[in-house]
Amino acid sequence: MSTPERLIQILANKGTLPPASPWADAVAQVRRELFLPDTFEVNDRTFDRTRDAKRWAWAVYADLPLVTQINEGQALGDDAYQRPTSSSSMPTIVLDLLDLLDGDRVFEAGAGTGYNAAWLCHRLGSDRMTTMDIDPVVTKQAEANLAQAGFTPQVLCGNAEDGAPYDRTIATFTLADIPYT
């Protein structure tokens, strides 16, 4: 069984999604597969929908981070370091990090696939959600994924450090270097 209901069960078993959680409907209604390419990676294992649709769907509805882009989408050769540059975040992490109140305006730094933004749009409304990514290809794909799922948040391409004030901010991106202060 690889469905949103499976993900709800996994999250409930971990204690991340209590039975009366306001997130349960978002997890149930936002189909993660709409936000994923045919191929992604998990812990250096490739999941390919065209080769094994059942295995791919199993990973989609597991509580796992799914790497959707390597080396900013550039083919650098087999011997090059494989640096993840975009992903669909691990659902547990998203639910644990964001202390959301109804009516909040949310800014997400790191649009990725758009899946997190879709959960937030489902819960708050598209007009209360802004997501941004520095990569124009990732930004365009996130916007297309969100539209396909019926959501219309503000999707921006740029540096998240330039974000305006919001009630809540979530950052789901990797830094190549942590600046010394």
Phi and psi in degrees as GROMACS dihedral restraints (atoms count N, CA, C in turn):
[ dihedral_restraints ]
;  ai    aj    ak    al  type     phi  dphi    fc
    3     4     5     6     1  -127.9    20    10
    4     5     6     7     1    85.9    20    10
    6     7     8     9     1  -142.2    20    10
    7     8     9    10     1   169.8    20    10
    9    10    11    12     1   -56.6    20    10
   10    11    12    13     1   -31.8    20    10
   12    13    14    15     1   -64.0    20    10
   13    14    15    16     1   -35.9    20    10
   15    16    17    18     1   -63.2    20    10
   16    17    18    19     1   -43.1    20    10
   18    19    20    21     1   -63.8    20    10
   19    20    21    22     1   -40.8    20    10
   21    22    23    24     1   -58.7    20    10
   22    23    24    25     1   -44.8    20    10
   24    25    26    27     1   -61.8    20    10
   25    26    27    28     1   -44.6    20    10
   27    28    29    30     1   -60.4    20    10
   28    29    30    31     1   -48.1    20    10
   30    31    32    33     1   -66.1    20    10
   31    32    33    34     1   -37.3    20    10
   33    34    35    36     1   -65.8    20    10
   34    35    36    37     1   -42.8    20    10
   36    37    38    39     1   -63.0    20    10
   37    38    39    40     1   -31.3    20    10
   39    40    41    42     1   -81.0    20    10
   40    41    42    43     1    -9.9    20    10
   42    43    44    45     1    83.1    20    10
   43    44    45    46     1     7.5    20    10
   45    46    47    48     1   -80.0    20    10
   46    47    48    49     1   -30.0    20    10
   48    49    50    51     1  -125.5    20    10
   49    50    51    52     1    86.8    20    10
   51    52    53    54     1   -60.6    20    10
   52    53    54    55     1   157.0    20    10
   54    55    56    57     1   -51.9    20    10
   55    56    57    58     1   -39.4    20    10
   57    58    59    60     1   -98.3    20    10
   58    59    60    61     1    20.4    20    10
   60    61    62    63     1   -64.7    20    10
   61    62    63    64     1   136.6    20    10
   63    64    65    66     1   -67.2    20    10
   64    65    66    67     1   -10.6    20    10
   66    67    68    69     1   -82.8    20    10
   67    68    69    70     1   -18.6    20    10
   69    70    71    72     1   -56.1    20    10
   70    71    72    73     1   -41.7    20    10
   72    73    74    75     1   -67.0    20    10
   73    74    75    76     1   -38.5    20    10
   75    76    77    78     1   -64.1    20    10
   76    77    78    79     1   -43.7    20    10
   78    79    80    81     1   -63.0    20    10
   79    80    81    82     1   -39.5    20    10
   81    82    83    84     1   -71.0    20    10
   82    83    84    85     1   -37.7    20    10
   84    85    86    87     1   -91.3    20    10
   85    86    87    88     1   -25.6    20    10
   87    88    89    90     1   -92.9    20    10
   88    89    90    91     1   110.9    20    10
   90    91    92    93     1   -82.0    20    10
   91    92    93    94     1   112.5    20    10
   93    94    95    96     1   -60.4    20    10
   94    95    96    97     1   -32.4    20    10
   96    97    98    99     1   -62.3    20    10
   97    98    99   100     1   -22.3    20    10
   99   100   101   102     1   -68.6    20    10
  100   101   102   103     1   -15.6    20    10
  102   103   104   105     1  -108.2    20    10
  103   104   105   106     1    10.7    20    10
  105   106   107   108     1  -124.2    20    10
  106   107   108   109     1   145.2    20    10
  108   109   110   111     1   -75.5    20    10
  109   110   111   112     1   172.4    20    10
  111   112   113   114     1   -65.5    20    10
  112   113   114   115     1   -21.6    20    10
  114   115   116   117     1  -131.8    20    10
  115   116   117   118     1   133.2    20    10
  117   118   119   120     1  -148.2    20    10
  118   119   120   121     1   172.1    20    10
  120   121   122   123     1  -122.9    20    10
  121   122   123   124     1   147.7    20    10
  123   124   125   126     1  -137.1    20    10
  124   125   126   127     1   117.8    20    10
  126   127   128   129     1    49.0    20    10
  127   128   129   130     1    50.2    20    10
  129   130   131   132     1    65.3    20    10
  130   131   132   133     1    14.3    20    10
  132   133   134   135     1  -108.8    20    10
  133   134   135   136     1   135.2    20    10
  135   136   137   138     1   -94.1    20    10
  136   137   138   139     1   134.2    20    10
  138   139   140   141     1  -114.5    20    10
  139   140   141   142     1   120.5    20    10
  141   142   143   144     1  -124.0    20    10
  142   143   144   145     1   117.2    20    10
  144   145   146   147     1   -60.9    20    10
  145   146   147   148     1   -36.1    20    10
  147   148   149   150     1   -74.1    20    10
  148   149   150   151     1   -26.2    20    10
  150   151   152   153     1   -89.2    20    10
  151   152   153   154     1   -37.7    20    10
  153   154   155   156     1  -152.8    20    10
  154   155   156   157     1    84.6    20    10
  156   157   158   159     1   -61.7    20    10
  157   158   159   160     1   -35.9    20    10
  159   160   161   162     1   -67.1    20    10
  160   161   162   163     1   -44.9    20    10
  162   163   164   165     1   -65.6    20    10
  163   164   165   166     1   -41.0    20    10
  165   166   167   168     1   -59.3    20    10
  166   167   168   169     1   -48.3    20    10
  168   169   170   171     1   -64.7    20    10
  169   170   171   172     1   -34.9    20    10
  171   172   173   174     1   -58.4    20    10
  172   173   174   175     1   -46.3    20    10
  174   175   176   177     1   -67.0    20    10
  175   176   177   178     1   -36.0    20    10
  177   178   179   180     1   -56.8    20    10
  178   179   180   181     1   -42.7    20    10
  180   181   182   183     1  -105.2    20    10
  181   182   183   184     1    29.0    20    10
  183   184   185   186     1   -97.9    20    10
  184   185   186   187     1   162.0    20    10
  186   187   188   189     1   -87.0    20    10
  187   188   189   190     1    71.0    20    10
  189   190   191   192     1  -132.6    20    10
  190   191   192   193     1   148.7    20    10
  192   193   194   195     1   -77.8    20    10
  193   194   195   196     1   133.7    20    10
  195   196   197   198     1  -113.4    20    10
  196   197   198   199     1   113.8    20    10
  198   199   200   201     1   -78.9    20    10
  199   200   201   202     1   119.7    20    10
  201   202   203   204     1  -108.9    20    10
  202   203   204   205     1    -8.5    20    10
  204   205   206   207     1  -149.3    20    10
  205   206   207   208     1   136.9    20    10
  207   208   209   210     1  -118.6    20    10
  208   209   210   211     1   139.3    20    10
  210   211   212   213     1    50.3    20    10
  211   212   213   214     1    43.8    20    10
  213   214   215   216     1    55.0    20    10
  214   215   216   217     1    28.7    20    10
  216   217   218   219     1    79.3    20    10
  217   218   219   220     1     6.2    20    10
  219   220   221   222     1   -91.3    20    10
  220   221   222   223     1   134.2    20    10
  222   223   224   225     1   -81.9    20    10
  223   224   225   226     1   105.6    20    10
  225   226   227   228     1  -103.8    20    10
  226   227   228   229     1     3.6    20    10
  228   229   230   231     1   100.4    20    10
  229   230   231   232     1   159.7    20    10
  231   232   233   234     1   -65.3    20    10
  232   233   234   235     1   -28.9    20    10
  234   235   236   237     1   -87.4    20    10
  235   236   237   238     1    -7.0    20    10
  237   238   239   240     1   -72.2    20    10
  238   239   240   241     1   151.2    20    10
  240   241   242   243     1   -61.8    20    10
  241   242   243   244     1   132.9    20    10
  243   244   245   246     1   -96.4    20    10
  244   245   246   247     1    93.3    20    10
  246   247   248   249     1   -96.7    20    10
  247   248   249   250     1   116.7    20    10
  249   250   251   252     1   -62.3    20    10
  250   251   252   253     1   131.1    20    10
  252   253   254   255     1  -124.3    20    10
  253   254   255   256     1    -2.3    20    10
  255   256   257   258     1  -161.7    20    10
  256   257   258   259     1   148.1    20    10
  258   259   260   261     1  -158.3    20    10
  259   260   261   262     1   169.4    20    10
  261   262   263   264     1  -100.3    20    10
  262   263   264   265     1   115.1    20    10
  264   265   266   267     1   -60.7    20    10
  265   266   267   268     1   156.4    20    10
  267   268   269   270     1   -65.9    20    10
  268   269   270   271     1   120.9    20    10
  270   271   272   273     1   -52.7    20    10
  271   272   273   274     1   -39.5    20    10
  273   274   275   276     1   -57.3    20    10
  274   275   276   277     1   -42.7    20    10
  276   277   278   279     1   -62.5    20    10
  277   278   279   280     1   -44.8    20    10
  279   280   281   282     1   -62.1    20    10
  280   281   282   283     1   -47.1    20    10
  282   283   284   285     1   -67.5    20    10
  283   284   285   286     1   -34.1    20    10
  285   286   287   288     1   -74.2    20    10
  286   287   288   289     1   -31.6    20    10
  288   289   290   291     1   -81.9    20    10
  289   290   291   292     1   -30.0    20    10
  291   292   293   294     1  -103.1    20    10
  292   293   294   295     1   109.0    20    10
  294   295   296   297     1   -89.2    20    10
  295   296   297   298     1    85.3    20    10
  297   298   299   300     1   -95.0    20    10
  298   299   300   301     1   140.0    20    10
  300   301   302   303     1  -114.8    20    10
  301   302   303   304     1   144.6    20    10
  303   304   305   306     1   -55.0    20    10
  304   305   306   307     1   136.4    20    10
  306   307   308   309     1    91.3    20    10
  307   308   309   310     1    -8.2    20    10
  309   310   311   312     1   -64.5    20    10
  310   311   312   313     1   150.4    20    10
  312   313   314   315     1  -101.0    20    10
  313   314   315   316     1   130.1    20    10
  315   316   317   318     1  -120.4    20    10
  316   317   318   319     1   138.3    20    10
  318   319   320   321     1  -115.6    20    10
  319   320   321   322     1   126.9    20    10
  321   322   323   324     1  -111.3    20    10
  322   323   324   325     1   123.1    20    10
  324   325   326   327     1   -96.5    20    10
  325   326   327   328     1   114.8    20    10
  327   328   329   330     1   105.4    20    10
  328   329   330   331     1    75.3    20    10
  330   331   332   333     1   -62.3    20    10
  331   332   333   334     1   -33.1    20    10
  333   334   335   336     1    53.0    20    10
  334   335   336   337     1  -128.4    20    10
  336   337   338   339     1   -82.9    20    10
  337   338   339   340     1   -14.8    20    10
  339   340   341   342     1    97.1    20    10
  340   341   342   343     1    -5.1    20    10
  342   343   344   345     1   -62.8    20    10
  343   344   345   346     1   -45.4    20    10
  345   346   347   348     1   -60.3    20    10
  346   347   348   349     1   -44.8    20    10
  348   349   350   351     1   -61.2    20    10
  349   350   351   352     1   -36.5    20    10
  351   352   353   354     1   -63.9    20    10
  352   353   354   355     1   -44.0    20    10
  354   355   356   357     1   -56.8    20    10
  355   356   357   358     1   -45.2    20    10
  357   358   359   360     1   -67.5    20    10
  358   359   360   361     1   -39.6    20    10
  360   361   362   363     1   -62.7    20    10
  361   362   363   364     1   -42.7    20    10
  363   364   365   366     1   -60.6    20    10
  364   365   366   367     1   -41.3    20    10
  366   367   368   369     1   -77.6    20    10
  367   368   369   370     1   -40.2    20    10
  369   370   371   372     1  -108.7    20    10
  370   371   372   373     1   -25.4    20    10
  372   373   374   375     1   106.7    20    10
  373   374   375   376     1   142.7    20    10
  375   376   377   378     1   -59.3    20    10
  376   377   378   379     1   -30.7    20    10
  378   379   380   381     1   -71.9    20    10
  379   380   381   382     1    -9.1    20    10
  381   382   383   384     1  -104.1    20    10
  382   383   384   385     1     7.5    20    10
  384   385   386   387     1  -127.8    20    10
  385   386   387   388     1   132.3    20    10
  387   388   389   390     1  -129.6    20    10
  388   389   390   391     1   133.6    20    10
  390   391   392   393     1  -128.9    20    10
  391   392   393   394     1   147.4    20    10
  393   394   395   396     1  -140.4    20    10
  394   395   396   397     1   143.2    20    10
  396   397   398   399     1  -137.5    20    10
  397   398   399   400     1   150.3    20    10
  399   400   401   402     1   -81.7    20    10
  400   401   402   403     1   -20.7    20    10
  402   403   404   405     1   -92.1    20    10
  403   404   405   406     1   117.8    20    10
  405   406   407   408     1   -62.9    20    10
  406   407   408   409     1   -33.0    20    10
  408   409   410   411     1   -68.2    20    10
  409   410   411   412     1   -45.1    20    10
  411   412   413   414     1   -63.2    20    10
  412   413   414   415     1   -42.9    20    10
  414   415   416   417     1   -59.9    20    10
  415   416   417   418     1   -47.0    20    10
  417   418   419   420     1   -62.7    20    10
  418   419   420   421     1   -42.1    20    10
  420   421   422   423     1   -67.6    20    10
  421   422   423   424     1   -41.0    20    10
  423   424   425   426     1   -60.4    20    10
  424   425   426   427     1   -43.9    20    10
  426   427   428   429     1   -62.5    20    10
  427   428   429   430     1   -42.1    20    10
  429   430   431   432     1   -65.2    20    10
  430   431   432   433     1   -42.7    20    10
  432   433   434   435     1   -61.1    20    10
  433   434   435   436     1   -45.0    20    10
  435   436   437   438     1   -62.5    20    10
  436   437   438   439     1   -43.9    20    10
  438   439   440   441     1   -62.8    20    10
  439   440   441   442     1   -42.2    20    10
  441   442   443   444     1   -60.6    20    10
  442   443   444   445     1   -33.0    20    10
  444   445   446   447     1   -86.3    20    10
  445   446   447   448     1    -2.2    20    10
  447   448   449   450     1    92.2    20    10
  448   449   450   451     1    18.9    20    10
  450   451   452   453     1  -115.3    20    10
  451   452   453   454     1   146.2    20    10
  453   454   455   456     1  -133.6    20    10
  454   455   456   457     1    55.9    20    10
  456   457   458   459     1   -71.9    20    10
  457   458   459   460     1   170.4    20    10
  459   460   461   462     1   -74.4    20    10
  460   461   462   463     1   124.2    20    10
  462   463   464   465     1  -117.7    20    10
  463   464   465   466     1   119.0    20    10
  465   466   467   468     1  -117.1    20    10
  466   467   468   469     1   151.6    20    10
  468   469   470   471     1  -113.7    20    10
  469   470   471   472     1   122.2    20    10
  471   472   473   474     1   165.5    20    10
  472   473   474   475     1  -169.2    20    10
  474   475   476   477     1   -88.0    20    10
  475   476   477   478     1   122.0    20    10
  477   478   479   480     1   -63.3    20    10
  478   479   480   481     1   -17.2    20    10
  480   481   482   483     1   -64.1    20    10
  481   482   483   484     1   -16.6    20    10
  483   484   485   486     1   -92.0    20    10
  484   485   486   487     1     9.3    20    10
  486   487   488   489     1   -64.0    20    10
  487   488   489   490     1   148.9    20    10
  489   490   491   492     1   -84.8    20    10
  490   491   492   493     1   170.6    20    10
  492   493   494   495     1   -68.7    20    10
  493   494   495   496     1   137.9    20    10
  495   496   497   498     1  -136.2    20    10
  496   497   498   499     1   168.9    20    10
  498   499   500   501     1   -71.5    20    10
  499   500   501   502     1   -36.6    20    10
  501   502   503   504     1  -138.8    20    10
  502   503   504   505     1   144.8    20    10
  504   505   506   507     1  -130.4    20    10
  505   506   507   508     1   136.3    20    10
  507   508   509   510     1  -126.8    20    10
  508   509   510   511     1   131.9    20    10
  510   511   512   513     1  -114.1    20    10
  511   512   513   514     1   120.4    20    10
  513   514   515   516     1  -126.9    20    10
  514   515   516   517     1    50.9    20    10
  516   517   518   519     1  -133.2    20    10
  517   518   519   520     1   163.5    20    10
  519   520   521   522     1  -101.3    20    10
  520   521   522   523     1   142.3    20    10
  522   523   524   525     1   -98.6    20    10
  523   524   525   526     1   135.4    20    10
  525   526   527   528     1   -69.1    20    10
  526   527   528   529     1   -36.4    20    10
  528   529   530   531     1  -138.8    20    10
  529   530   531   532     1   143.7    20    10
  531   532   533   534     1   -96.0    20    10
  532   533   534   535     1   118.8    20    10
  534   535   536   537     1   -63.7    20    10
  535   536   537   538     1   141.0    20    10
  537   538   539   540     1   -79.8    20    10
  538   539   540   541     1   132.5    20    10
